[in-house]
Amino acid sequence: MPNYVLVYRGGGGMAENEAARQQVMESWGRWFGSLGEQLVDGGNPFGPSAGVSSKGEVSNGAGSSLTGYSIIKSDSLQSATQAVKGCPVLSAGGSIDVYETFAVM
């Protein structure tokens, strides 16, 4: 069964206080729980970023606006995209890119 990387864009940012942070973490926990054995790696949110061009030039902040990732396994790209529909990023106004990964060796 292939793995799929879920790449998050947007979706809220840091919660204002401890109660709100706890509520966000609980929604992620429920969603991860609903994935069951499909969940390979819950991932992490992204922090500060930099971009590096093909010429080696470094810029502050990557241009992609990515906010985090997770990895799941699924039978197909279609079933992977169905599985992400309950992700808390979506209810917070963000979006998710789903990429199938494959072994090169």
C-alpha positions in Angstrom: 0.0 0.0 0.0 1.6 3.3 -1.1 2.3 6.2 1.3 0.9 9.7 0.7 2.4 12.9 2.0 -0.2 15.5 3.0 1.1 19.0 2.7 -0.9 21.6 4.5 -1.4 25.3 3.5 -2.9 27.7 5.9 -5.3 26.5 8.5 -5.3 28.8 11.4 -1.9 29.5 13.0 -1.2 29.4 16.7 -4.2 29.3 19.1 -4.8 32.4 21.2 -4.7 30.7 24.7 -4.3 27.3 26.4 -8.0 26.4 26.1 -8.0 27.1 22.4 -4.7 25.2 21.9 -6.2 22.2 23.7 -9.3 22.3 21.5 -7.1 22.3 18.4 -5.0 19.4 19.6 -8.1 17.4 20.5 -9.5 17.9 17.0 -6.2 16.7 15.5 -6.3 13.7 17.9 -9.8 12.8 16.8 -8.9 13.0 13.1 -5.7 11.0 13.6 -7.7 8.4 15.5 -10.2 8.2 12.7 -7.4 7.3 10.3 -6.5 4.3 12.3 -3.8 2.2 10.7 -3.6 4.5 7.7 -1.6 7.0 9.8 2.1 6.5 9.2 3.4 9.8 10.7 1.3 12.5 12.2 4.0 15.0 11.1 4.5 18.5 12.4 3.7 22.1 11.7 6.4 24.1 9.9 8.2 27.0 11.5 10.3 29.7 10.0 11.6 28.9 6.4 14.1 30.0 3.8 14.3 29.5 0.1 17.4 28.5 -1.8 17.6 29.2 -5.6 19.4 27.0 -8.2 22.2 29.7 -8.0 22.6 29.2 -4.3 20.9 32.4 -3.3 19.1 32.3 0.0 15.9 34.3 0.8 14.0 34.6 4.0 10.8 32.7 3.9 9.9 30.1 1.3 7.4 31.1 -1.3 5.0 28.2 -0.9 3.1 29.1 2.3 3.2 25.5 3.5 2.3 25.1 7.2 2.9 21.4 7.9 2.7 17.8 6.8 1.5 14.3 7.7 2.0 10.9 6.0 -0.7 8.3 5.5 -1.0 5.0 3.6 -3.9 4.3 1.3 -4.9 2.0 -1.5 -5.0 4.9 -4.1 -4.7 8.6 -4.5 -8.5 8.8 -4.7 -8.9 7.1 -1.3 -6.1 9.2 0.2 -7.9 12.4 -0.8 -11.1 11.1 0.6 -9.4 10.4 3.9 -8.2 14.0 4.3 -11.6 15.5 4.1 -12.0 15.4 7.9 -8.6 17.1 8.6 -8.8 20.1 10.9 -6.8 22.3 8.5 -9.8 22.3 6.2 -12.2 23.5 8.8 -9.8 26.3 9.7 -9.8 27.6 6.1 -6.6 25.8 4.9 -6.0 23.4 2.1 -4.2 20.1 1.6 -2.0 18.8 -1.3 -1.8 15.0 -1.5 1.3 13.4 -3.0 1.9 9.7 -3.6 5.5 8.7 -2.7 7.4 5.8 -4.2 10.7 4.0 -3.4 13.5 4.8 -5.8 15.7 1.8 -4.7 
